[in-house]
Amino acid sequence: MNGALDHSDQPDPDAIKMFVGQIPRSWSEKELKELFEPYGAVYQINVLRDRSQNPPQSKGCCFVTFYTRKAALEAQNALHNIKTLPGMHHPIQMKPADSEKSNAVEDRKLFIGMVSKKCNENDIRVMFSPFGQIEECRILRGPDGLSRGCAFVTFSTRAMAQNAIKAMHQSQTMEGCSSPIVVKFADTQKDKEQRRLQQQLAQQMQQLNTATWGNLTGLGGLTPQYLALLQQATSSSNLGAFSGIQQMAVAASTANSTAGAAMNSLTSLGTLQGLAGATVGLNNINALAGMAALNGGLGATGLTNGTAGTMDALTQAYSGIQQYAAAALPTLYSQSLLQQQSAAGSQKEGPEGANLFIYHLPQEFGDQDILQMFMPFGNVISAKVFIDKQTNLSKCFGFVSYDNPVSAQAAIQAMNGFQIGMKRLKVQLKRSKNDSKPY
């Protein structure tokens, strides 16, 4: 074995094969044995060599296996990142070899579901022992000591566990069970952590969604006259009806700010019902303009006769409609925007002060996730998560543009520091083109 030191007897079953780096290329197994033997008897040393050289040259690393686990751990404690060998610039690196990790308990542990509650540990052992040596068998029990109808079985190798899955999964329906037995690898710690993060994320997105619709909570106090006027306005584009709504909303807002906010929201939603998905034609301009006036776009004085005033109202109202369309039909809206974004081929930017950088995004977040998260604050014109071209994985930061700076500020206020799982988002304005460009 190219100078490897071997013994005829075998090491302990729990012995660990260790990888050792930062050793002189001139050292052979003989010098390494002298280095390691003070910590315990050595079973095997194998220097990694470059076979393309003639004769093969050491790569400056090796594998060592002690007879006992205790000796390996003592050697690691004494040498790893502590002792620097002659001619080397860095201390020895010593850790369990990758092959050792592959035999970790979590890779050999099975979850058994749909088990008869009459079964005990011995019954499960008998059922699974044909596939190999079982290290541990445990039935999950409640506080009362009764079986919960599931168990964990740990085999001594992963291959045994895989054979058990192939043979036993859904092979029979046990007494008192509604479906066949489930046999699969038990969740690892990483699986559990990932599921916990997904649950947290779903919960926080739900809270965010609730906050988006929070302005509609005062609808119970709306009068029938208000609803009738709203219906008339949205169906006929009647500006007079909107004027009536505006007066009622202003009065209600003075008396009750919550109801007033709810009325503003419902009015936008009512117009959305009449206009969403349709081309905005001349017949709708008065309705849209009245909508903007109601939402405070033109103040209590109402519309001016000038074209500029009407178009400003139209712009504000249409932006509001898109925002409520996003809230009411998030999937449809986001798919449409992402398709437009993809067709454009380049990152679309909003006006100065309306473009945001978002840092510390979860690795699994894509364009649609970031879009849906930032839609509640205004009309999003583009949303992009940056992808590493080499790995095709997210770089965990992204870019969102609104059509106005007010929405961007609202998003910063609400989302900067927002926690998703173990991460807190960092949301800030993108620097203007005139500034230095650290990005």
N, C-alpha and C positions, 0 to 999 in steps of 0.2 A: 504493500500500500504506500509506495513512494516514501518510505522512511517513517510511516506512521507506526506508533508504538501500540501494539495490541496485546491483550491477555486472553487466555483461554476461558477463564471464568467470566461470568456476566455481572454488570453493575446492578445496583438495587433497582427495583421496578419504577421507583419514583425519581431516579437520577435524571439530571438535566444536562442536555448537550448545550455548551456555551459557545457563543461566537466571540472572538477576541480580535480587536483591531489595534492599530498603532504599535505594531511590533517590527523590529528591524528586519529588512529583507534578507539580511545575511544570516539570520537565525534559522536553525533547523529544529526538528522535533527534540533533539537532545538538549539544547539550551532552554527550550520551552518547558521541558519536563522538570528541569532544575528550578525554573521560575514557579511552577505550579505545585510541586510536591510538598512544600511546607504546609499547604492547606489540606492535604489529604491524598490518598493513593489515587493515581491517575489511571483510568481505564484505556483511554485512547486520545491521541493528539493527531490532527491532520492539518498540515499547512496547505493553504490554498495556493496553487501555482498556476502561472500563465503557461499553458501548453503550447502556445505559438512560438515560445522561445526554445532554443536548443543549447544546453539542457533547460528544462522548465525552470522559470524563476519565481521565487516567492512573491506573492502580491502584498505581503506585509500584514497578513491576517490568517487566523486559523480557527479550527473548531477543537474544543477540548471537552472530554467527558470524564468526570470523576466517578469513582465507585459509589459515592453517596451524594445525596442532594445537599446535605449539610456542608460538605467540603466545597461544593460549587458556589454556594451562597457566601461562605466565608471568604473564598478567593475573590468573588465579586466585590464584597464589602471592603476588602483590603486594597484592591488594585484599580477598580473602575474610577476613572477621573481623578486618581490619586497618584499612582506611580508612573513616572515617565522613564522609559527605557533608554539606554545609551544611544546617542545619535538621533533621537526622535524629538520633535518640537512640541508634541501634544501628549497628554497622559493616555494610558491604556484605556480602551473602550471595551467593556465586557458585559454581555447581556445574553439572555436565553436565545438560542438560534430560532429562526422563523419556523423551522419544522416542529419545534416544541409548542409554539403558539397554536399550530394547527390542531393540536390534540387538547385544546382547552376544554374545560367541562361544558361550556355553553355550546360547543360544536358537537357534543355527543349526547346532549340531554333532550329527551323527547317529552312532549305534552300529549297525554292520552285523554281525550274527551269522550263523552257519551258512554261512561263506564257504569255498569250496574252498581247501585248503591249497596248492594249486598256483598260486593267484592271487598276483600281485605288485601293488604300488601302481598301476602303469600300467593293469593290467586293471580295477581298481576305478574309476579315473578315467574310463576309457572307458565303463564301465557306468553311471556316475552323471552324466557331463557333459551329457547331454541335458536335465537339469533346471535347469541354470544354472552360473554360474561357481563353481568349486571353489577355495577358498583353501588347504585343506590336506587331504591324504589320507595316512593312516598305518595300516599293518597291524601288529597286535600280534604280537610275536615273543618266543619264549622265550630263555633264556641261550645256547642253541645256534644262535640265529639263524633257527630254523624258525618258520613261521607257526602261530599258535594258532587259526586259523580264524575270526578276527574282525577288524574294522577300524573306524576313525573317519574320517568325512568331514565337513568344515566347508564349508558354502556361504556365499556373500556376503550372502544374505538369508534370513530365516526362511521366507518364502513358497516359495522354491526347495526348502528342506529338507522342507516339508510336502508339496509335490508329489511329491518323491522317495519319501516314505513311502507316499503313496496308491498310487503306481504300482508300487513295488518290493516292499513288505512281503508276504512269503509268495507271491511271484509265480512262483518257480521253486525247484527243488531242485538245488543245485550238486553237481558231481562229488565223491563221497566223503563227502557229508553225509547224516545220517539224517533230517533234516526240512527244510522250506522255509526260504529266507533270511529273516532277521529284520532289519527296518529300523525303527528308532525313535529318538526324541531321546535323546542320551546323558544319563546321570545328571548332575545339577548338583551343586555342592558341598553345597547344602542337602539334596538327596536322600541323598547319601552320609552326611552327618552324622546325618540322621534314621534311616537304616538302622543306623548304628553304635550310636545310642542305644537302638533297639529290641532289638538283639542283646545289649547290655549289660544291659538291663532283663530280658530273658528269662533270661539267665544268672544274674542276681542272684535272680530269683524261683525259679529252679531250686535255687539254693543254699539259699534260705530254706525251700523245700519239703523239701529233704534234711535240714535242721536240725530241721524239725518231726517228721520220722520217725526222727530220730537215736536216740531212746530205744528203738527197737525193734531196735537192732543186736545186743543181747545175747541174742536169742531162741534162738540155737543151743545155749546151755547149759541150756535148760529141760528138766526131767525129764519123762518120759512121765506120771508120777503127777500132776504139776502140770497138764499139758494135759488129762488125763482129768477131774480135779477141776473144771477150768475149764468143760469141756464139760457136765459134770453140773450145775454151778451155773447156767449160762446156760439150760439146757433145762428144769430143774425148779424154778428159783427157790429152791433149797435153801440155807438160811442155814448149815446145818452144813458143807456143801461149801465155802462161802466162808470159814468159820472155818479149815478145813484149808488153804485157799489162803493165808489171811492168815499162818498160822504159818510156812508154807514161804517166803512172800515176805519175812517179817521175818528168818528165818534166812539166806536167800540174800542179803538186803540187807546184813546184817552182814558176810557173807563177801565179797560182791562188789557194790559199789554200782551198777555198770553193769548187771549182770544183774537186780538188784533193781528198778532203774528200768524196765528192759525188761519185767519181769513186771507191774509196775503198769500200764504202757501196754497190754500185751496183755490184761490182765484187763478194762480199760475197753473195749477193742476187742471182746472176747468178748461182753460184756454188750450192746454196741452191736449185734452181729449178732442177738441175741435180741430186742432192743427197738426198734431204729431204725425209725422210720416207724409204730410201733404206739402206741396210746393206753396210757399208763402206768396200769395197773389195780392193784387191791389185791394180786393175786397176785405183782406184780413188786416190791412195796415192800421185802420182805425181801432180794431180790436186790440192789436198788439200795442199800439201807442197808448191806448187807455190802460192796458195792463201795466205798462211801464210807469205811467202816472200813479196808478194804485200802489205799485211796489215802491214808490218813493223816488223813482228815477228822475221825475221832473218836479217834485215837490207838490205842495198843496194847490199851487196855482193852475195845475192842469197843463194842457197842451198849448204851445204857441202855434201861430198860423204858418210860421216859416218851415220850409222844407227841411232845413237842418235839424230843427227840433223834432220833427216827425221821424226822421231817419235815426236820430239819436235814441228816441224812444223805441223804435223798431229794433235797433241793435241790442239795447238792454233787455227788452222783453224776449227777443229770440234767444239770447244767452240764457235767460231764466228758464225758458222752455226746454232748452237742451239739458240744462242741469236737472230739471224734474223728469225729463225723459230718461236720463241716466239713472235716477233714483228708482223710477217706476219700472223700467225695463233694462236692468243693468247688463244682462248677458247680451241681449240684442244690440244695445247701444255700444258696448265695449267691443263686440265683434266687428261692428261697422267701422268704428274708429280705427281699430287695429288693421283692418283691411285697407282703409284709406292710407294709413301710415306706411304700410308695406308697399302699396302701389307707388307712393311718393318716392320711396327709396332712400330718402335722406331725413334727418331729424328736423321736424318742423318746430320753429321757435315762436313764442308769443312776443308781445311788446316788452320794452324795458321794464324790469321789475316783476315780470310774470312767469319767469323761468326758474325752476327749482332743481337743485341736486339733492338726492336722497341717498344717504349712506347707511351702512349696517343692515341692509336688507337680508332676510333669510335666504340661504343658498337656493332653496327650491322656488323662490318667487320668480315669476315671469312677467311679461308685459301686461297681461290681462290682470294679474293680481295687483300690480302697482296702480293700474288704471282704476280698478274698482275701489281701491283704498282711498284714492285722491279725488274721485268724482264728486263726493258730497260737498266739496268746497267751491265748486264753480265749473265752468265749461272747459274741460280738458281738451286741448287740441293735439297733444301728443304725449305718449308715455312709453318710456323705453328702459329696459334693464340691460346693462352692458354685459356682453358675453366675451369670455376669453376665446379667441379664435383657435388657439392651440388645443385646449381641452374641451371646448364647447360648453363650459360651465359658467354660471353667473359669477361676475366679479363682485357681487353683493353691493353694488351701488347703481343708481339709475337717475333718470332725468324726466321731469314732468313739466309741461308748459300749459298755462292757462291763457285765455284771451284777454285777461285784465290783471293788473297788479293786486287788486283788492282780494281776489280769490287766492292768489299766491300767499298773501299775508295771513289770510284765514287758515290756510293749510299749514303754514309754519307754526302759528299759534296752537293749533290743535294737535299736530303730528310730531313736532320736534320733541324728542324724549319719549315718544309713544313706545311702550314695551311690547315686543313680540317674542315670546319664548324667553330666551336668555339675552336677547339683544334689545338695545334702545335705538330707535331711529334717530338719525341726525338729518334735519331738514333745513336747508338754507338756500338763499337766492344764488343763482348762477351769476358769476361776475360778468360785468358788461365787457364788450369787445375792446373798449378803451383801456380797461384795467390790464395788469399783467396776467398772463395765462399760465398758472401753475398746472393746469390740467392738460 
